Structure formats: structure tokens, C-alpha cells
């Protein structure tokens, strides 16, 4: 009987001692994390776009985290005069492990110069924020310099015709 009381007391003291040594943080499950990513859905770095016209891009947003992400809004950093519209403009939530495709309409201004332009697309949520960027190339189309060259050519041709008509009869 003496030994039974001793074993019970020893067992209780051991449990109390061990519970004091173990921190409460170890007993709590790991908190969930938010890990949102954006990627454009095409296989090349540059995409050609046409001035003054709707150009379609597609972007995937994916939640790699363990918690859902809420109230996701899409915004862009774009060159002056460019129009960028997202469809849908926002998502109420994106559950862990899922993805969603976003349609993007990009309209460069009709007076945009030929060249490369950087656009950044941002997904901003209550819990996190992520971004991706791309280079868009405005295609050649009909350049202003082409019209200047045509105009100079027409003036030179008109000048030759006038000179020929004026001095050709003599």
C-alpha cells in the first residue's frame, strides 16, 4: 500500500512537471498561411498589342495557402492613356488550393508610339497582396513616319510634274 501511494504521487508530480515544461505554443496547431500567386497564361515573354483596339490577356490567380483569401481586388500599373479592365473586377473569396482565371482587356491609346511597354497586374486581398508584370509590344501598324514619307514623296512627284509641264513645252 505504501508503494501504491508513492507511485501515484510520483506519477502526479511527473505529469505536473511535464505540463509545466511543455509550452502552450507547441500544443496549438500551426496557423494557416496565405500564399496567393498570379501568372499570365501565355508562353512567351512579349505579347504584341494593337493600338486603339481591344487586346485580350488571361491571368490565373491561385491560392497555394492553407486558408481562404477574401475580398480580392485587381488593379494595374499601366502607361498613361492605356485602358486595362479585369473580368471579373474582384473575387469575394478564393479557397485554399483553388485557382480562377481572370480575363484582361488591354487597350493602348490610338496615338501610342511603337515600342515596348511594361504593365504590372496586382491582386490585393484583405490578408495578402501579390503582383506580376509583363512587357507588351505595340505593333508597327501604320507609323506617323510612313505618312510623312508618303507626303514628301507626293510633293516631290508633284514638283517634277510641274517642272516637266512648265519647261517641257519649250
C-alpha positions in Angstrom: 0.0 0.0 0.0 2.9 2.3 0.8 4.3 1.7 -2.6 1.0 2.4 -4.4 0.7 5.8 -2.7 4.3 6.5 -3.6 3.7 5.5 -7.3 0.5 7.6 -7.5 2.3 10.7 -6.0 5.3 10.2 -8.3 3.0 9.8 -11.4 1.1 13.0 -10.5 4.2 15.0 -9.8 5.7 13.8 -13.1 2.5 14.9 -15.0 2.6 18.3 -13.4 6.3 18.8 -14.1 5.9 17.8 -17.7 3.0 20.0 -18.2 5.0 23.0 -16.9 7.9 22.2 -19.3 5.8 22.0 -22.4 4.9 25.4 -23.8 1.3 26.1 -24.8 2.6 27.1 -28.3 3.6 23.5 -29.0 0.2 22.3 -28.3 -1.5 24.8 -30.6 -1.8 23.8 -34.3 0.2 25.8 -36.8 -1.7 28.8 -38.0 -2.8 28.9 -41.6 -0.9 30.8 -44.2 -1.9 32.9 -47.2 0.1 32.3 -50.4 -1.5 33.9 -53.4 0.1 33.9 -56.9 -0.6 35.5 -60.3 0.7 34.3 -63.6 -0.2 35.3 -67.2 -1.4 32.4 -69.4 0.8 32.6 -72.4 4.1 31.0 -73.2 6.1 34.0 -74.4 7.5 37.0 -72.6 6.5 39.7 -75.1 2.9 40.0 -76.4 2.1 42.2 -79.4 -0.9 44.5 -79.0 -2.7 46.7 -81.4 -3.2 50.5 -80.8 -6.8 51.6 -80.2 -8.2 48.0 -80.2 -9.2 45.5 -77.5 -6.3 43.1 -76.8 -7.1 40.0 -74.6 -4.9 38.6 -72.0 -5.6 35.9 -69.5 -4.3 35.6 -66.0 -4.6 32.9 -63.4 -4.8 33.6 -59.7 -4.0 30.6 -57.4 -4.3 30.2 -53.6 -1.3 28.0 -52.6 -2.0 28.7 -48.9 -3.9 26.8 -46.3 -6.6 29.4 -45.6 -9.0 31.0 -47.9 -8.3 34.5 -49.2 -11.1 37.1 -49.0 -12.1 40.2 -50.9 -9.5 40.1 -53.8 -9.4 43.2 -55.9 -7.5 43.5 -59.2 -5.6 46.7 -60.2 -2.9 47.6 -62.6 0.1 49.9 -63.0 -0.1 50.9 -66.7 1.3 53.6 -69.0 -0.5 56.8 -69.3 -3.6 56.7 -71.5 -3.9 52.9 -71.5 -7.1 51.2 -70.6 -7.0 48.0 -68.5 -10.2 46.2 -67.5 -10.5 43.0 -65.5 -13.3 40.5 -65.7 -14.3 39.8 -63.0 -13.1 43.0 -61.3 -12.9 41.3 -57.9 -13.4 37.9 -56.2 -15.2 37.5 -52.9 -13.1 34.6 -51.9 -10.6 32.0 -53.1 -10.5 28.8 -51.1 -7.2 27.1 -50.3 -5.8 25.1 -53.2 -8.0 26.6 -55.8 -7.5 28.9 -58.8 -9.5 31.2 -61.0 -8.9 32.7 -64.5 -9.2 36.4 -65.0 -9.8 37.9 -68.4 -8.0 41.2 -69.0 -8.8 43.7 -71.7 -5.9 46.0 -72.6 -6.4 48.9 -75.0 -3.4 51.0 -75.9 -4.3 54.6 -77.0 -4.5 55.1 -80.8 -1.6 57.5 -80.6 0.7 55.1 -78.7 4.2 55.0 -80.1 5.6 51.8 -81.4 7.7 50.1 -78.7 7.6 48.0 -75.6 5.6 48.9 -72.5 5.6 47.4 -69.0 2.3 46.6 -67.3 2.0 45.3 -63.7 -1.1 43.4 -62.6 -1.8 43.4 -58.8 -4.2 41.2 -56.7 -4.8 42.8 -53.4 -6.8 41.0 -50.7 -7.6 41.6 -47.0 -4.9 39.1 -46.0 -2.2 39.4 -48.7 -1.1 41.0 -51.9 0.8 39.7 -55.0 1.8 41.0 -58.4 3.1 40.0 -61.8 4.3 42.1 -64.7 4.7 41.7 -68.5 6.1 43.6 -71.4 3.6 44.4 -74.2 4.9 45.5 -77.6 2.8 47.9 -79.6 2.9 46.6 -83.2 4.0 48.7 -86.1 0.7 49.3 -87.8 0.9 52.5 -89.9 3.5 54.7 -88.5 3.4 58.5 -88.5 6.8 58.5 -90.3 5.3 56.4 -93.0 2.7 59.1 -93.7 5.4 61.8 -93.6 7.4 59.8 -96.2 4.4 59.3 -98.4 3.7 63.1 -98.1 7.2 64.0 -99.1 7.1 61.6 -102.0 3.8 63.0 -103.3 5.2 66.6 -103.0 8.4 65.6 -104.9 6.3 63.9 -107.6 4.0 66.9 -107.9 7.1 69.1 -108.2 8.6 67.0 -111.0 5.3 67.1 -112.9 5.0 70.9 -112.5 8.6 71.4 -113.7 8.1 69.0 -116.6 4.8 70.6 -117.7 6.3 74.1 -117.4 9.6 73.6 -119.0 8.8 70.5 -121.2 6.8 72.6 -123.8 9.6 74.8 -124.8 
